Amino acid sequence: MLMRVRRFAAKPCTILLSLGLCVNASGQTPPAVRLPEVTVSATRVDHDSFDLPVSIDSVEQRTIREGNPQINLSEALNRVPGIVVQNRQNYAQDLQISSRGFGARASFGVRGLRLIADGIPATMPDGQGQAASFNLSSAQRIEVLRGPFSSLYGNAAGGVIQIFTADGPPEPELSGSAYAGSYGTTKFGLQFGGTQDRLNYLIDASRFDTDGYRDHSAARRDHLNTKLKYDAGSRGTVTLVLNALDQPNTQDPLGLTAAQVARNPRQADPAATTFNTRKSVTQSQAGVVYDLALTSRDKLQARAYLGDRQVTQFLSMQGTAALSSGGVVDLDRGYGGTGLRWTRNTTLGSAPFSFSAGIDYDRMAERRKGYINNFGVSGATKRDENNLVTNTDIYAQVEWQFAPRWSLLAGLRHSRVSFESQDYFIAGTNPDDSGAIHYVRTTPAAGAVFKLTPVVNLYANLGKGFETPTFAELAYRPGGATGLNFALRPSNSTHRELGLKALIGAASRINVALFHIDVTDEIVVDSSSGGRTVFKNASSTRREGLEFLWQSRLARGFEAALSYTTLDARFTQPFTGTAMVTAGNKLPGVPSSSLYGELVWRHLESGFHSGVELRHNGKVYVDDANSESAAAYTVWNLRAGFEQRGKNWRLSEFLRIDNIADRNYIGSVIVAAAGSRFYEPAPGRNFLLGVHAAMRF
């Protein structure tokens, strides 16, 4: 293994150095249109991403909004290398998001990545997150961090996705939007924002409805997001964020077998209608962030948040067996947390030096009940317990420009994640399944940047990461027994990365990253049946890959972007799961390659723009045994729009056509799904019309 790592590391150095010299040579003639600087906060201090030894990208507001309904992260994040966001066409299970292969096994929600909205965690302490709570209509930007520095944010090895709500405009402004498209899809939104003395405010409300591409896949989502920022001058800045989500009776069409897809990709599995599979979610959350400049060098930030999330889900089973947890899941979760961070900017050895230290505490208390599913109606109780998970994290990080052409970023985080369960359903052969377990890890990360030329930076980083099991992964024990599966261990990862960042003139940039990740105790599916998925630890896995990003603003109103990822993710030791898994098998749910390309033309005088998008995903295996796979696919999308402006108003319209070739393909897979229902088909050709109007007062 050591020799393999050395071979992997030697080639990137040659490639990156050669590319850097070529870029420097070709950067003599700057294009006419300048790219904006990419400001990110990956190190908790705003930086130009060009100067950081990490893989991080920021998706700007125009990209999020232009030609998009602003419903799903898949609209904006598939342009980020290393990230795969699959729209399942199933709003009962949320998006499937993976980063460098982490998170691909999630059958619902997001795990393996840390989700953060305006400094407030959207990921629970156990590592499970929900992207549906992100409000894209009011977003200023989205940051995506990959690699070992994600461990400095806590229980996540794959990366960090942060969304930042825009500030209100200087003058009061009211805007409205309406979208309509295929499959009965509509979205209506209102937004009001402005500034009054020291108070800045933004309020966004929307309703999304769809009949769904597939049968039994209708959904409705009501969303409210409010941000209030008060500038108290020398006494600091207080930011209050309020967020609410209501998503009732969202239908779940379930996955399909290969034979079902061949017959009719739009059908729902018969069990979906037999048991009326569906999910209802309500969530409300409030968070406050306080920023204070103690001195010209010292800053303090404190945060606190509280939230409540209620979920009722009807599974595709009755759940009548003696030790079954039932076919209806009822969760009532209260969660909250606090955080405190101190940052000092100073010098060390006459060179710029900054130091940050902080502590985070997060808590989730869950009342979990299970009932028999009498074909869509709740029956007798089959599970009743209180679950509690907390994390306490202490971290520190430093940045030091110790030489004119060198800078260092390093950090350390000590985490303690505790799970406790109190069982109240003790009847007959069903025993008391109460218990507790604690996971403790210290995860370091370090990286350095070398300025090869003023427009070419080379970097390297190294770090550790870990992921605890989530409550969803602990939920079922092997063999049909009730209670939490406390035999599961956290997965541990070691990350190595080399990269290059280059500016070509003033209008183009290139980022290249090569990475090698070794994981022990990877959490995998042990068995899956009737909505009940049991997990276990595999021995070890390896991920090796390359990420490439090119962005450019060309002459004559053209803009272009290209991102490409190749990823070899495989098991390195055999084990027995749902079947015998041999060393060398590919990790399921992880495409071997992905590509996103975009070409946009703008006519500034008329306010017209048009664009073409290309998206390609490689073949994806559906289970650890690699017994079946979803074929690679390539789809093309078109969009066009106009914008009109007056003194105090603006109006914009757009038309979007996705999958213009009307290709049949599998959009996502459910890893190790019961009954071989692995496949979630994507829509054929579909369209969306939108209009947005705004007026200042």
Salt bridges, closest charged atoms under 4 A:
ASP51 OD1 - LYS451 NZ 3.08
ASP57 OD2 - ARG146 NH1 2.86
GLU66 OE2 - ARG602 NH1 2.80
GLU66 OE2 - HIS609 NE2 3.96
GLU66 OE1 - ARG639 NH2 3.67
GLU143 OE2 - ARG141 NH2 2.99
ASP167 OD1 - LYS227 NZ 2.82
ASP167 OD1 - LYS229 NZ 3.24
GLU171 OE1 - ARG696 NE 3.43
GLU173 OE2 - ARG650 NH2 3.25
ASP222 OD1 - ARG207 NE 2.63
ASP222 OD2 - ARG220 NH2 3.04
ASP246 OD2 - ARG220 NH2 3.29
ASP269 OD2 - ARG677 NH1 3.23
ASP298 OD2 - ARG344 NH1 2.73
ASP360 OD1 - ARG303 NH2 3.20
ASP360 OD2 - ARG413 NH2 2.84
ASP362 OD2 - ARG114 NH2 3.92
ASP362 OD1 - ARG303 NH1 3.85
GLU366 OE1 - ARG333 NE 2.65
ASP384 OD1 - ARG367 NH2 2.94
GLU385 OE1 - ARG383 NE 2.95
ASP393 OD2 - ARG413 NH2 3.00
GLU399 OE1 - HIS47 NE2 2.56
ASP433 OD1 - ARG477 NH1 3.51
GLU467 OE1 - ARG105 NH2 3.73
GLU467 OE1 - ARG111 NH1 2.46
GLU473 OE2 - ARG105 NE 3.26
GLU473 OE2 - ARG111 NE 2.85
GLU497 OE1 - ARG100 NH1 3.05
ASP518 OD2 - ARG496 NH1 3.10
ASP518 OD2 - HIS516 NE2 3.13
ASP521 OD1 - ARG489 NH2 2.82
GLU522 OE2 - ARG105 NH1 3.85
GLU522 OE2 - ARG543 NH2 3.10
GLU544 OE1 - ARG4 NH2 3.49
GLU544 OE2 - HIS516 ND1 2.83
GLU544 OE2 - ARG542 NE 3.99
GLU547 OE2 - ARG100 NE 2.75
GLU547 OE1 - ARG146 NH2 3.22
GLU559 OE1 - ARG62 NH2 3.05
GLU559 OE2 - ARG602 NE 2.90
ASP568 OD1 - ARG570 NE 2.90
GLU598 OE2 - ARG79 NH2 3.16
GLU598 OE2 - ARG639 NH1 3.12
GLU605 OE1 - HIS603 NE2 3.77
GLU613 OE2 - ARG639 NH1 2.53
GLU613 OE1 - ARG656 NH2 2.65
GLU643 OE1 - ARG645 NE 2.92
ASP658 OD1 - ARG656 NE 2.97
GLU680 OE1 - ARG88 NH1 3.00
